[in-house]
Amino acid sequence: MKSKFLARAIVAASLVPMLGGAAVYSNGAKTSNFDVTLKIIADCTIAANALDFGQTQGVLATNVSVNTTLQVTCTNTTPYNIGLSAGTGVGSTTAARLMTGTSGNSSTVAFNLYQAAGTTNWGNTQGTDTKSGVGSGVTVTHTVYGVVPAQATPQPDTYKSTITATVYF
């Protein structure tokens, strides 16, 4: 009986390292080093929010000014430019943007986008009318200032243009 108990105790003791217990050894030790690496490349992301001039505009007798934001995140020390396209309004340029009626009418509404309130046009030609910055590794918010100037009011409709915001780096 004692020998069966002793045999079971030896087997149980030999299973302890396999069941999660760490064995202790005293025969020596060897080491090896390994590198842990990560390469950071120049990179940027951009996110744009909608610009809504309002859902209840009547006669366009005075300027309608609103703004929205873009969020740009670039790796630290990465220089960048943000450009805004002319938009999808028929006949648009970055200097004279147009929204087109969505119900099939051919009327347009003029508007423009600025880098600062009513001053510097925001276009898409790097070094000319884009907005520049240098990445810091965190998200930077840029304000887009929009203006619908006073103009002859077209027929009632929903007018729209889709602008593409691009970050060049």
N, C-alpha and C positions, 0 to 999 in steps of 0.2 A: 504494500500500500504506500509506503514511504517512497519507494522508487517510482511509482506512477505519479505521485504528487511532485516529486523532484523533476521528473521528465517534463511534466506539463509546465512547471515553473520556468524551466530552461527554454522551452519553446516559446512561451509567452514573453520572456525577456528578450529573446532574439527578434520577435515581431515588433517590439516597441519602435525601433528606428523606421520600420516600414509603415507604421501607422501614424507618422507625423512627428515623432520625437527625433531630435537630432543626436546623432552619435558624436562622441568626442574622440578625437584621434591625437596621438602624441608621437607619430613617427616622422614629423617634419611638415613643411609647407612650401609651396611654390606659388608664385604670383604671375599674372599676365595683365597687361594694360590694354584697354581698347578706347578708341576715340568716339566721342559723341559729337556729331556735327549737324549744322543746319545752315543752309545758304539763303540769305535774304536777298531778294532781287528788287530792283525798282519796280513798284507796282502802285496802282491807284484804283479806287472804286468810286462810282458816282451814283447818287440817287436823287431823283427830282420829284418835287411835289407839284400838283396841279395849280394853275393860275386861273382863278375864276373872277371875271369882271362883274359878276352878278347875274341873277336870274330874273330881275324885274326892271331892267333898264327901259326907259321910254325914249324920249327925244334926246339925241346926243348933242345937247347945247353947250355942255361944259365937259372938261376933261374928266375921265373916270380913271382914278389911280388906285392900284392895288399892288400887293407884292406877294411873293412866295419864296421858297428857299430850295437850295441845292445842298446836299451833303457830300463832301469830298473827303476821302481818306487816302492818304499817300504815305508810303514808307518814309521814314525820317530822312531828311535832307534831299528828297526827290523833288526837283522843280517841276511845275506843271502849269498848263494853261487850260482854262475852261472856255469852250465855245458853245454858242447857241445857233442852231440852224435858222434859215429863213422861215421855216415852217411849211405846212402843207397847203396853206391858202393859195388859191390860184393867183399867180402873178407876184407872189411875195419875194422880197429880197431882204437881206438882213438890215438894210437901212429903211425899208418901208414894208413892214409885214401886214398881211391881210388875213382876216378870218373869212371863210366862205359859208354861205347858208347851207344848212344840212338837209333841207327839204327839197333840194333840186333847183332852187332859184339861183340866179347868177349874181346876186348882190354880194357885196363884201363890206366888211368893217375894218378900217385901218387901226392898227395898234403898233406899239413898239416896246422893246425890252431894253432896260438900261442897267448898267453896273452900279450906278449910284442914282439917287432920286432925281430923275429928269435930266441927267447930264450926259454921261458917256454911253453911247450906243453899245449894245452887247451883240457882237456878231460871231463869226466862226473862222476868221483869218488870223492865224497865230502871229503874234507880234504887232498886229494892227488894232483889232477890236475884241480880242479875247481878254479874259481876266486871269492874271497870273498869281502864283503862290508857290510856297515851298512846303512840302510835307513835313509833318512832325510825328507821324505815326498814330495820330488820333484824328477823329472826325472833325472837320471844320465846316461850319455852316456859312454859305454865301447867299445873300439876298438878291433876288431878281426883282427889279422894279418894273411894273407894267403900266402903260398908259394907253387908253383909248382917247385920242384927242377929239375935241368938238368937231363935228362933221355932219354933212347931210345924212339924216337918218334913213337907212334902207327899210324895206318891208319887214314886218314882224317875222321872225324865224329864230332858230338857235344857230349861232355862228360859231365856227370852230376852226382851229388850226392846231396841228400837232408839231411841237418843237422837239428837236433832238438835242439833248445836252451831252457834250463830249468832253472828257478830260484827256488831254494830251500830256504825255510824260516821257 
